[in-house]
Amino acid sequence: MSKNLTLALTLLALVAAVPLLSACHTTAGAGQDISATGQAIDKAAKKATP
């Protein structure tokens, strides 16, 4: 039972990750997306600082 549960959870995690990774098409693209998000947050924080 435990082996089946582990397999099912692993497959579920892989299926859940596909939409996240397919938007970028590559690992490098994912890094660029994360970097762009971080820069946008940084810019907004600097704008909001008095």
Secondary structure as UniProt FT lines:
FT   HELIX           2..22
FT   TURN            23..24
FT   HELIX           27..48
//
